[in-house]
Amino acid sequence: MLLLHRFLKTSNSTETVEPPSTPLEEEEIVPEELVLLERTLPDGSTEQILFSSAGDIDVYDLQALCDKVGWPRRPLTKIAASLRNSYLVATLHSITRSSETEGEERKQLIGMARATSDHVFNATIWDVLVDPSYQGQGLGKTLMEKVIRTLLQRDISNITLFADSKGTESDPHTTHRNFFCQKHTKDLQVLFNPSRIARY
């Protein structure tokens, strides 16, 4: 019956979120690729923000995105292994097309989230990040919504989010080799029940 729990190591607080009025069965299927936004830039070029759950991601692009958000560097072989061993890798790309040169386009990774799973019941969402120059536009929220809906479409019944309760920041003095460093010691785990999904 509960949709959303937040478990803090120092607290047993629980928050309940009411389900949306639309039953899950009536919701549209999330396609593997979906244009989330299309706009004209001041120079006349057009930009599309594309969501993809195809899992196509370049480790160098991901490392550059991690650098932008201040996450510590990881060995590329380990980043590649984490992506390869993920059940779902979802991305946000900015695709910019020049108004002057036909066919010229630039594709940039601006967001990513991945999930691991037992492929039957459970999945955990990890490493959610959005390029700082694209933050504050609702793209992280939309990325999470699409990841959750994609997992639900694959009949995953228990979805958790692994994140720090107060955000993350890079720690240049640490000896830890985490994909990201926690700013605070309180962990946050969010559980989703497929029969009821949180409003975003």
Secondary structure per residue as TSV (DSSP state, phi and psi in degrees):
chain	resnum	aa	ss	phi	psi
A	1	M	-	360.0	-28.1
A	2	L	-	-82.7	139.2
A	3	L	-	-93.6	-45.3
A	4	L	-	-136.6	123.5
A	5	H	-	-119.1	142.1
A	6	R	B	-117.5	121.4
A	7	F	-	-109.0	116.6
A	8	L	B	-104.4	142.4
A	9	K	T	-59.2	-30.6
A	10	T	T	-98.7	4.0
A	11	S	B	-147.8	154.0
A	12	N	-	-110.0	28.5
A	13	S	-	-66.4	143.2
A	14	T	-	-132.7	135.5
A	15	E	-	-119.8	132.8
A	16	T	-	-107.9	133.1
A	17	V	-	-116.6	131.4
A	18	E	-	-72.4	147.7
A	19	P	-	-73.3	159.3
A	20	P	-	-67.4	161.9
A	21	S	S	-71.7	-23.8
A	22	T	S	-84.0	123.6
A	23	P	-	-62.6	149.9
A	24	L	G	-58.0	-35.9
A	25	E	G	-63.8	-25.7
A	26	E	G	-88.5	-4.6
A	27	E	S	-77.2	150.2
A	28	E	-	-69.7	148.2
A	29	I	-	-74.5	136.1
A	30	V	-	-79.1	118.5
A	31	P	-	-70.2	162.2
A	32	E	S	-62.2	-34.9
A	33	E	E	-128.9	140.3
A	34	L	E	-150.3	127.9
A	35	V	E	-78.9	118.3
A	36	L	E	-87.8	-32.0
A	37	L	E	-154.3	141.5
A	38	E	E	-136.7	130.6
A	39	R	E	-148.2	158.6
A	40	T	E	-97.7	129.8
A	41	L	-	-86.7	162.2
A	42	P	T	-55.7	-28.4
A	43	D	T	-83.0	2.2
A	44	G	S	93.5	-11.7
A	45	S	-	-74.6	161.9
A	46	T	E	-109.9	147.2
A	47	E	E	-126.7	133.3
A	48	Q	E	-115.3	141.1
A	49	I	E	-104.8	119.0
A	50	L	E	-112.4	126.2
A	51	F	E	-91.5	137.5
A	52	S	E	-141.5	137.2
A	53	S	-	-111.7	19.1
A	54	A	S	-74.1	-17.9
A	55	G	-	84.5	5.5
A	56	D	-	-80.1	110.3
A	57	I	-	-149.2	136.3
A	58	D	-	-89.5	130.2
A	59	V	H	-64.3	-30.7
A	60	Y	H	-68.4	-40.0
A	61	D	H	-63.8	-41.3
A	62	L	H	-65.3	-41.5
A	63	Q	H	-61.9	-40.7
A	64	A	H	-63.2	-40.1
A	65	L	H	-65.9	-41.8
A	66	C	H	-60.9	-39.3
A	67	D	H	-60.5	-42.9
A	68	K	H	-62.3	-37.0
A	69	V	H	-88.9	-0.8
A	70	G	T	86.1	17.6
A	71	W	-	-79.6	146.8
A	72	P	-	-67.1	151.8
A	73	R	-	-71.1	145.0
A	74	R	-	-121.0	155.6
A	75	P	-	-60.8	134.9
A	76	L	H	-58.6	-33.7
A	77	T	H	-64.8	-35.7
A	78	K	H	-74.0	-37.2
A	79	I	H	-61.8	-45.8
A	80	A	H	-60.7	-41.3
A	81	A	H	-65.7	-40.1
A	82	S	H	-64.3	-38.1
A	83	L	H	-69.1	-44.3
A	84	R	H	-61.6	-36.7
A	85	N	T	-88.7	4.7
A	86	S	-	-84.3	148.2
A	87	Y	S	-76.1	-35.5
A	88	L	E	-144.1	132.2
A	89	V	E	-124.4	117.9
A	90	A	E	-113.5	142.6
A	91	T	E	-131.6	158.4
A	92	L	E	-119.5	128.3
A	93	H	E	-122.1	143.4
A	94	S	E	-97.0	124.1
A	95	I	E	-116.1	113.3
A	96	T	E	-108.4	127.6
A	97	R	E	-113.3	129.0
A	98	S	-	-70.0	142.2
A	99	S	S	-81.6	-18.3
A	100	E	S	-92.4	-37.2
A	101	T	S	-112.8	115.4
A	102	E	T	-64.9	134.2
A	103	G	T	83.9	-10.0
A	104	E	-	-81.0	122.9
A	105	E	E	-142.2	152.0
A	106	R	E	-123.3	127.9
A	107	K	E	-113.6	126.1
A	108	Q	E	-130.7	131.1
A	109	L	E	-71.4	121.8
A	110	I	E	-120.9	-5.6
A	111	G	E	-163.6	154.0
A	112	M	E	-159.1	147.3
A	113	A	E	-149.5	149.6
A	114	R	E	-136.5	159.5
A	115	A	E	-135.5	140.8
A	116	T	E	-105.3	158.5
A	117	S	E	-159.7	159.4
A	118	D	-	-87.5	2.7
A	119	H	S	69.9	8.1
A	120	V	S	-130.0	-60.3
A	121	F	S	-115.0	-42.6
A	122	N	E	-118.7	146.6
A	123	A	E	-145.5	148.3
A	124	T	E	-123.5	130.3
A	125	I	E	-90.9	132.4
A	126	W	E	-128.3	163.7
A	127	D	E	50.0	53.2
A	128	V	E	-84.2	122.1
A	129	L	E	-148.3	148.9
A	130	V	E	-135.1	135.6
A	131	D	-	-50.0	130.1
A	132	P	G	-54.9	-32.4
A	133	S	G	-72.7	-10.2
A	134	Y	G	-111.8	1.3
A	135	Q	T	-73.5	158.7
A	136	G	T	82.1	8.7
A	137	Q	S	-112.1	4.8
A	138	G	S	84.5	7.2
A	139	L	H	-71.4	-37.5
A	140	G	H	-63.6	-41.9
A	141	K	H	-62.4	-44.9
A	142	T	H	-65.8	-41.0
A	143	L	H	-57.6	-47.8
A	144	M	H	-62.0	-43.5
A	145	E	H	-60.0	-44.8
A	146	K	H	-67.5	-38.6
A	147	V	H	-62.5	-47.5
A	148	I	H	-61.7	-46.1
A	149	R	H	-65.0	-36.4
A	150	T	H	-64.2	-43.0
A	151	L	H	-64.1	-42.0
A	152	L	H	-62.6	-38.5
A	153	Q	H	-62.7	-26.6
A	154	R	T	-89.9	15.6
A	155	D	T	63.8	29.3
A	156	I	-	-82.9	120.5
A	157	S	-	-93.7	-20.5
A	158	N	E	-126.6	118.7
A	159	I	E	-122.2	127.7
A	160	T	E	-120.5	153.1
A	161	L	E	-113.6	125.8
A	162	F	E	-96.9	115.3
A	163	A	E	-157.6	163.1
A	164	D	E	-86.8	142.6
A	165	S	T	-67.0	-22.5
A	166	K	T	-118.3	15.3
A	167	G	-	93.0	-176.9
A	168	T	B	-130.9	159.0
A	169	E	-	-151.0	156.6
A	170	S	-	-73.7	149.7
A	171	D	-	-129.0	96.1
A	172	P	T	-68.5	-14.0
A	173	H	T	-96.7	-2.1
A	174	T	-	-80.9	153.5
A	175	T	-	-99.8	-4.5
A	176	H	-	-70.4	146.2
A	177	R	-	-113.0	45.2
A	178	N	-	-73.1	155.2
A	179	F	S	-63.7	-30.6
A	180	F	S	-144.8	157.4
A	181	C	-	-103.9	142.2
A	182	Q	B	-85.7	136.7
A	183	K	S	-75.8	-33.8
A	184	H	S	-129.8	164.1
A	185	T	S	-86.0	-13.0
A	186	K	-	-78.6	126.6
A	187	D	E	-94.3	153.5
A	188	L	E	-122.7	129.4
A	189	Q	E	-127.0	126.9
A	190	V	E	-112.2	127.8
A	191	L	E	-108.9	135.6
A	192	F	E	-114.9	134.9
A	193	N	B	-101.9	125.3
A	194	P	T	-64.7	-21.9
A	195	S	T	-76.6	-13.6
A	196	R	B	-144.9	125.9
A	197	I	-	-118.3	142.1
A	198	A	-	-65.0	149.0
A	199	R	-	-80.6	140.6
A	200	Y	-	-111.5	360.0
